[in-house]
Amino acid sequence: MPGKLKVKIVAGRHLPVMDRASDLTDAFVEVKFGNTTFKTDVYLKSLNPQWNSEWFKFEVDDEDLQDEPLQITVLDHDTYSANDAIGKVYIDIDPLLYSEAATVISGWFPIYDTIHGIRGEINVVVKVDLFNDSNRFRQSSCGVKFFCTTSIPKCYRAVVIHGFVEELVVNEDPEYQWIDRIRTPRASNEARQRLISLMSGELQRKIGLKVLEMRGNAVVGYLQCFDLEGESGLVVRAIGTACTLDKLSSPAAFLPACSSPSRELKESPLVHPPSHGCRSTHNSPIHTATGSRLTQNFSVSVPTLIYTGMGSGSAGKEGGPFKALLRQQTQSALEQREFPFLTLTAFPPGLLVHVGGVVSARSVKLLDRIHNPDEPETRDAWWAEIRQEIKSHAKALGCHAVVGYSESTSICEEVCILSASGTAAVLNPRFLQEGTVEGCLEQRIEENLPVGCGFCHIPYDELNMPFPAHLTYCYNCRKQKVPDVLFTTIDLPTDAVVVGKGCLIQARLCRLKKKAQAEANATAISNLLPFMEYEVHTQLMNKLKLKGMNALFGLRIQITVGETMLMGLASATGVYLAALPTPGGIQIAGKTPNDGSYEQHISHMQKRINDTIAKNKELYEITPPEVSEEMIGSPIPEPRQRSRLLRSQSESSDEVTELDLSHGKKDAFVLEIDDTDAMEDVHSLLTDAPPPSGFYSCNTEIMPGINNWTSEIQMFTSVRVVRLSSLNLTNQALNKNFNGLCENLLKSLYFKLRSMTPCCLCHVNFTVSLPEDELIQVTVTAVAITFDKNQALQTTKPHVEKSLQRASTDNEELLQFPLELCSDSLPPHPFPAAKAVTVEKASAMGDGNFRNRSAPPCASPTVGVVKMTPLSFIPGAKITKYLGIINMFFIRETTSLREEGGVSGFLHAFIAEVFAMVRAHVAALGGNAVVSYIMKQCVFMENPSKNQAQCLINVSGDAVVFVRDSDLEVMSSQQPAANCQPSCTGEVTT
């Protein structure tokens, strides 16, 4: 056998009382892996049993080690009746299968029951011995590392980025099997959890096999999702970026993959695909294409080319012959490999050459029952269609790759909306294939490569653009053309020149629909989607102009379907790029006949908008330098003679006359008021209140314009469930309520974090779902990071790594407050029936207790709490080791909802238990932090009349070992490196 699994059950503690007569428990443990089960002895009458069992040994194939989880079941022994279940522990063995991974899993694991929650802890030791196996037909992918982070891991360097990997597996959902009618809720939930664990392991193994076929050794940006299709079945799918990574040898070399910017610039030739790749069919920003079979493969794709978001470099006059030669080499190299889709949002220096803009596609499908789980061709074909749409849009933008790529679904009964989005880009081919481009060519074009603005230059042919766009010469280098606005799904490049600070920009939209079934429902949704897409981008553009900014990064658009409504939520981080032109103002124009009071109202709204723009520029310190054209040498061409008209969804078909509303070289952005809906759109622009003084927010990892971070971080998760009480809601009222819900959620977070000011809410991730009719659920996860307000803020060329290395370590302890203590002081909710819960597992001991100051510098520190953050790094610290991914799925059900504190108490306790179980698994691996943490799904279902509720949560992240910068300095100064290295690996003892 190629593998041997050894398990030892040590002890238990804090078990629940199972025998009412003695108030004690007769506990024993079943250890199961695959079809083999071992049992410990029964430890009589104790709530803290000490089993100290022998080593249970399982001889299994290595593919079974990847697919199967280790199941540990704690039971109470009964002599005359069936044994009572106390709870279970699922342990993923995959982290032990890496060559650089931990050799043992040892620690206290919470015993979890799907009905009662956590019921004590159990101490388990797990070891794996792998034998060498040269069988080329084996089906395991041991050795392939998985990372949830969407950037190259901090202690690795990227040798080759091979491309996109994807896979999905399907099965029948145990919740909808016939036997579910006669078995207990606990048995049904456990069957579901076990099946999802098996499917997750199988999926990860299949992804690993594809990576090995590409000759890679890692998957970066691994995103795994569960599609609960009801009676149609259960789908687990994953995407990622296959790479070949090298471990950095020096512990002090915690830099990006290529640490020399000047060297990278030499190795980053400008790449320009030929212009004939553009398609003339993309002149319209939105178009639809219907499928042929509505009964099974009903499809209405809504691909969206954001014509306002293009940016990358076009071939200039300089270096023409060399660029033409390079273009031919790049094109021939790319024709020999698959079109790359990369899930990365941050890149090694030199990889990202140009950005073309956001490309997205959506498709509406009718779900049918999965007849053969071993042949999921139908689902594969659906996603293949979506990716083909994305690919064609990227080619229309003159790009050969899509970066920041993500996929999502929204399911309601028989209808499923498939969504995919990314950023069309031109990449350096040196990272995508073995070998490098000729050095002589790189040296000749190096002088023509602009620094800090090259990614903004357009990659498409200016004379044959597939859409209308306003282009000017780059305000930084004055050599290439840039768009007036740039939309992307990636993080801000580290070398980008930014003026001022960024901010979170959200677009929110609700649309009512009639209840319908099957094809009628799918048709109604398909008809609404193009208009919703247009309205969401309209709001984003309006709010971006209102902030006085010209670019969006980290754009994420969700379209959620419910029984009676569709909801759209778009989040992005707005910034002012110095390379792009200064945005013009917003001009309101009315079509109503002359009316004194109406004209007065219009002028009042115009004044409010102008005042808001001025205040925002002052708030975010947007003061671009004025550069005279005489000093440039290359004049800025005059804007094209066409007005920029932006209307509401009820846009009139009448011909619009040209409006001369420009001032200087800046075009005005026109909002035409032709009906009530359009006026509501203008009012919504002015209702977004800015954050309180001392607070900033963004949905990217780092706030642009702030560099002086400290080591104080506080992660939080907040969930709000709202039941709409009115049955006669209109679209306007629904939009107002949804806006109020999101705004009040942000205000409550600012209130609870008020003692951390000045701070920034980074990686703000909003998720909206419609679990039931008239029920809205909004989940937000973010991390608050403080910064030193006494230091001067740097507003140009921010570099994340350098700023983190300079982060202050004077105040290392976490704030000692649990966020939920402030829940009584929340501002009033917009709905009388609103229910809210905010959860943060604050530690009783801060990070200051992580370091034992009296211990020798090389001693392994004792962890007081495992840090959790959605960021890929920890401020003021260095990640020394990646221990594997944490991918966990939990189900919690209750039949006493009111007794557990209602929806708030139930969700609060469940999320706190999820945090505890994640931390326990990381500590057992020897880690002291979870980075790139994300709650990918939180599905809540409620039946108030029966006092019942159920919630499903899926979380993931990277388990790591980190060391504080101050600790590294002490280690290097007090101990010789040779003596310190064996004991300073960052391993953690618990």
C-alpha positions, 0 to 999 in steps of 0.5 A, a space after each residue: 500500500 502506498 500510504 499508512 494513516 495512524 490515529 491516536 485518541 488521547 482524551 476528551 474534555 467538557 463533554 455534555 451530560 448524557 446520563 441524567 441519573 449520574 450527570 455524567 457520560 460513558 463516552 467512547 470514540 469511533 474512528 472511521 476512514 473509508 470502510 474501516 472503523 476502530 473503537 476505543 474503550 468506554 470510559 465510564 462516568 466522566 465528562 473528561 475521559 482519558 482514553 490514551 488509545 493505541 495507534 489505529 492504523 489504516 493502510 490505504 491508497 494515496 488517492 483515498 487519503 485525498 478523497 476521504 476525510 477522517 471521521 471521529 465520532 464521539 458517542 455515549 454508551 447505553 447498555 439497553 438502548 442504542 448509543 447516543 451520538 455526542 458529536 463528530 469531527 472531520 479531519 482533512 488529511 490532505 495537508 499532511 501529503 505535501 513534501 513541505 507540510 507538517 508531519 503530524 496533526 495534533 491538538 484539541 478539536 471541537 466536537 460538533 453536532 449539527 443540532 446542538 453545536 459544539 459539545 466539548 473537545 477531543 484530543 487527537 494525534 494523526 500521522 501519515 507515512 507515504 511510500 514511494 510509488 512510481 506507478 504512472 497510472 495512479 490517480 492521486 495528485 499528492 504533492 500539489 500545493 493549493 493556495 486560496 490567496 489570489 496572489 503569489 504566496 509571500 514566501 514563494 516565487 513564480 517560475 511559470 504560470 501555466 494557466 487555468 484549471 477547472 473541474 466540477 463533480 455532481 451528485 444527488 443531494 441527500 436532503 432530497 432523497 426518499 430516505 430523508 423522509 424517515 431518518 432524523 434531521 441529524 442523520 440527514 445533516 451528517 449525510 450531507 456534510 459527509 458527502 460534501 467532504 467526499 466531493 470536495 476531496 475528489 474535486 481537489 484531487 482531480 484539479 491536482 491531476 490537471 496541474 501535474 499534467 501541465 507540469 506544475 506543482 501548485 494551484 493559486 487562487 483556488 476557489 471552490 463553491 457549492 451549488 445546492 440545486 435542490 431536487 436537481 442535485 448537488 454540484 461542487 466546482 472549483 477554479 484556480 491558476 496552475 503554477 510552478 512555484 519555488 520556495 524562497 531559500 532565505 528566510 529574510 527574502 519575503 519579497 514578490 517573485 521577482 524582487 528587482 523592479 528594474 530587472 523586471 522592466 527589462 524582462 517585460 516587453 510590450 505585447 500587442 496582439 494584432 488588431 484583427 482579433 476585434 469583432 464588429 459584433 461587439 459595437 453594443 455594450 450589451 447583447 443577448 443570444 438565446 439558446 435553442 432548447 428551452 426545456 433543458 438548456 435554456 440560455 440567455 447570455 448577457 455578456 457586458 463589455 464595459 466600454 467605459 473601462 478600457 486601459 492598456 498600451 497601444 503601439 506608438 510611433 517609437 520602436 515600431 519594427 521591434 514591437 511588430 517583431 515582438 507582437 509576432 513572437 507573442 502571437 505565435 507563442 499564444 497560438 500554441 497554448 490555451 487562452 489563459 484565464 487567471 484567478 490572480 488579482 495581484 501579479 509579480 512585477 512585469 507580468 501585467 503589461 496592459 489592461 483592457 477592461 472588464 468582460 463579463 457574461 451571464 446565462 440563465 439555465 433551467 435545472 434538470 435532475 442529474 441522471 448520472 453523477 459520473 457524467 456531468 457534461 451538461 454543467 461542463 457545457 454550460 460553463 464552457 459557453 460562458 468562458 467562450 463568451 468571455 474569451 471572445 470579448 477579451 479578443 475584441 479588446 485586443 487582449 490575449 488573457 483574462 485576469 481576476 477571473 471568477 465564477 458564481 451562481 444564483 439558484 432559485 428553485 428550477 432557475 440558475 443564473 451563471 455569472 462569470 467576470 474578469 479583466 481582459 489583459 495583455 500579459 508578459 509571455 515570459 511568465 506563461 511559458 518555458 524560456 524567455 524572449 530574446 534579451 536584445 529585443 528587451 533592451 531595445 524596447 526598455 526605453 519605451 516602456 513607461 513606468 507606473 502607467 503602462 497598464 493603463 494604455 489601451 491594447 486595442 486599435 484606436 481606429 477599429 474600436 469595437 465600441 465608442 470610447 473617449 481616448 486621450 494621451 496618457 497624462 503621465 508619459 504623453 506617449 500612448 492613449 488611455 481611456 477616460 475611465 478604467 474598470 477592472 476586477 483586479 487589485 491596484 498594481 503596486 507601481 500605479 501612480 495614485 492621487 489621494 486616497 481611494 474609497 468603497 463604491 457600491 451600486 445597489 439595485 432591486 427589481 420586482 418580478 412576477 412569480 412563475 414556473 419553469 420556462 416562463 420564470 427563466 424568460 422573465 429573468 432573462 428579459 430583466 438581466 440586460 437592464 439590470 446590468 446596464 443600471 448597475 454600471 450606470 450607478 457605478 459610473 455616476 458614483 465614480 464621477 461624484 467621488 471625483 475619481 476615474 478608475 475602479 479596482 476589485 469590481 465584483 457584481 452579484 445578481 441574485 434571483 428570488 421568487 419575486 425579485 432580482 437584486 444586484 449589488 456591485 462593489 469596487 474601490 474607486 481611485 484617481 489614477 494620475 495617468 487618466 484624464 480628470 473626470 468632468 462634472 455631472 450635469 442634470 438636464 430635464 426634458 419637461 416643458 418650462 416650469 418655474 418650480 421644476 427648473 428651480 428643483 433641477 438647479 437645487 439638485 445640480 448645486 447639491 451634486 456640485 457641492 458633493 463633488 467638491 467635498 469628496 475631492 477634499 475628503 479624499 485629498 484629490 488634488 491632481 497637479 495642473 500641467 500646462 500643455 506647453 511643458 508637455 510637447 505632445 498635445 492632448 487631442 480635442 474630445 470627440 464631438 459627441 455628448 455623453 448621455 446617460 439615462 435611466 432604464 426608461 430611456 427615450 428613443 427620440 433623437 437627442 440634440 448635442 449639449 455643449 456642457 464641457 468646461 476646459 478639456 473635461 467632458 460633462 457627464 449628463 444625467 437626463 431626467 425624463 421620468 420619476 425613476 431617473 429622479 430617484 437615481 439622482 436622489 440615490 447618488 446623494 444618499 450615500 453618506 461618507 464614512 465618519 471622520 477617521 474611517 476609510 473603506 475599500 474592497 481591495 486588500 490595501 487602501 490606495 494612498 495609505 502606506 503607514 499601517 500598524 500591526 493592529 487588525 480586527 476581522 469581523 463578520 456581520 449578517 443581517 436578515 430582513 423580512 419585508 413586511 409590506 406586500 405592495 412594494 414598488 421598485 423605488 421603495 425596494 431600492 430605498 429599503 435595500 440602500 438603507 439596509 446596506 448603509 445602516 450595516 456600514 454605520 453599525 460597523 463604524 460605530 463598533 470600531 470607533 475606538 480603532 480610529 484612524 483605521 481602514 476597513 479593507 477587503 470589504 466583501 458584501 454578499 446578498 442572498 434571497 433565501 426565501 420569499 420576502 427575506 433578504 440576507 446581507 453578509 459582510 466580512 472585512 478586516 479593520 487595520 489601523 494606521 499612524 495618523 502622525 506620519 505623512 500619507 504617501 499618495 504616489 507609487 504605493 508599494 504594499 510590501 515595502 509599506 508592510 515591512 515598515 509597519 509599526 510594531 509598537 502596539 501589537 495587541 488586538 483591541 480587547 472588545 467583542 463587537 457584539 457587546 455594542 449591539 444595543 447601541 446600533 442605529 435603528 434599522 430601516 425595517 421594523 422586522 429587521 434582525 441583525 447579528 454581528 460576530 467577532 471572536 475577540 480573544 481574551 488574550 491579545 497578540 502581545 501574549 503570542 510572544 513569550 518575552 522571557 523565553 529564548 529568542 529561538 524558542 517556539 512561541 505559544 499561541 494564545 489565539 489563531 489570527 484570522 484575516 481575509 488579507 493575504 498577509 499580516 501587517 507587521 509580520 512575515 509568513 514563513 510557512 504555508 501549511 495547506 488550505 482550510 476548506 470546511 462546510 458546516 450545517 446547523 439546525 435548530 427546532 427551538 429558534 426563539 429559545 436560542 435568541 431568535 435569528 440573531 442568537 442562532 446565527 451569532 452562536 453558529 458563526 462563533 462556532 465556525 470560527 472556533 473550529 477553523 482556529 482549532 484545525 489551524 492550531 492542530 497543524 502547527 499554524 498561528 494564522 489563517 490568511 485569505 479567509 472567506 465565507 463563501 456561502 452562508 445560506 439561512 432558512 427559517 420557518 417561524 411558525 414551527 420555530 425552526 431554522 437551518 443555516 449552511 456555511 462554507 469557509 476557506 483560507 490558508 493556514 500559515 505560520 507567521 513571525 513578527 518583524 520585531 521577533 525576526 530582528 531579535 532572532 537575527 541580533 541575538 543568535 547566530 543564524 546557523 544555531 537558530 535556524 533548526 528551532 526557528 521554523 515558526 512551528 507552534 506548540 499548543 
